[in-house]
């Protein structure tokens, strides 16, 4: 049985990061909103609880709370920022507005090396990252001050008997260099957990779960795009179901150069999956004719994908029914951040762009969902893929958007413009790889702009389109900085694009970060 650490979310922007840090220590954890009912919390049987930070003041109107019975469960509890203030407020201490707020770097001095600070020496000074306007004025009965900062006397506190501790800073962020040691002390010294949640153990458990979900003579289908998520989900379900899994690859004509051949060779020839390829290029291009609005593009692509997938799935179903078998399940590559977002205490995020996936299929097709990756973050998906034997170059390919080149081809999408963009994108990737930068860059690609400009080639006037080169550095794609590609590499890219790709006579480099821009242009 896996040991569960429960992270209760009070609206912190770092809640998912807390979970990632705990999982990096090979301990399984889940995020739930702080509004989870007490009976449900008890039923989950957590071995430890972490209370996240949040934007509220504990004494403010409508401030989030938890059931006070939580503190009597004899479960180790760690409060971070707002979490510490909530512990103090609920257990008889006093929280008030600080005279001097603390945002950013601060120095922490260790007063007592016990509990979550047992791995440090008295008098040690640590760099920590603060983000708070309130502070503890009086600790609850039974609590002891363990560390202080310049503006926060009770910066770390704990009750050793109840195994309840709190920090006024954020140990989960990289700006707290030794934060990992603090979290490890809570997990392994205080809560006595074991680092047993590994990619190998997760894969074994997931395969068993899929097998139990699919009854004999039942089959599953999977929309395989060739991306990391759908590929790992497909391979895992293939291990569980064998020939009872059929993967459908829809060639929409919006793919990278050689993508179809790559997917077919990898999954049909190497991994021996039952793979069906649907050539739907004409349907997609026809549906996108004359469309320039990016949201309309995404919705059209999603709709046509569902139509193509639906037709092929019915064909597969009819074939199986003739043998007394049936398609009952749909495999999706849903990841944990999507699950967390749907139940976030902060509520749903504003829709910046519609996401293209097969989310509309289950209701339409009445298939039960198999989501083997729904408890994994992106880096954990890659680790699972390595365990399953997927080639590293496939696992670490740069992300590619669901709508494909359609949202990198600004303006109307045509066969001619896609041919230009596909050639340009190949050159960008080739030069990034040749410069040894591919692994250091999160994503690098070309964007074809509907902007024509005058140029001169061979003493003749040209009037052709502009290509934007985009390269960003990121950890998870939620935020990103533009990559400072060496001028020499940019010069090679520009020279090749203009000389080798007919239709481009000007190249620009995108130096905007996310936010305020997004990674993709549409």
Secondary structure, 3 states (H helix, E strand, C coil): CCCEEEEEECCCCCHHHHHHHHHHCCCEEEEEECCCCHHHHHHHCCCEEEECCCCCCCCCCCCCCCCHHHHHCCCEEEEECHHHHHHHHHCCCEEEEEEEEEEEEEEEEECCCCHHHCCCCCCCEEEEEEEEEEEEEECCCCCEEEEEECCCCCCEEEECCCCEEEECECCCCCCCCCHHHHHHHHHHHHCCCCCCCCHHHHHHHHHHHHHHHCCCCEEEEEECCCCHHHHHHHHHHHHHHHHHEEEEEEECCCCCCCHHHHHHHHHHHHCCCEEEEEECHHHHHHHCCCCCCHHHHHHHHHHHHHHHHHHHHHHHHHHHHCCCCEEEEEECCCCHHHHHHHCCCCCCCCCCCCCCCCCCHHHHHCCEEECCCCCCCHHHHHHHHHHCCCCHHHHCCCCCCCCHHHHCECCCCCHHHHHHHHHHHHHHHHHHHHCCCHHHCCEEEEEEEEEEEEEEECCEEEEEEEEEEEEEECCCCCCEEECCCCHHHHHHHHHHHHHHCCCEEEEEECCCCECCCCCCCC
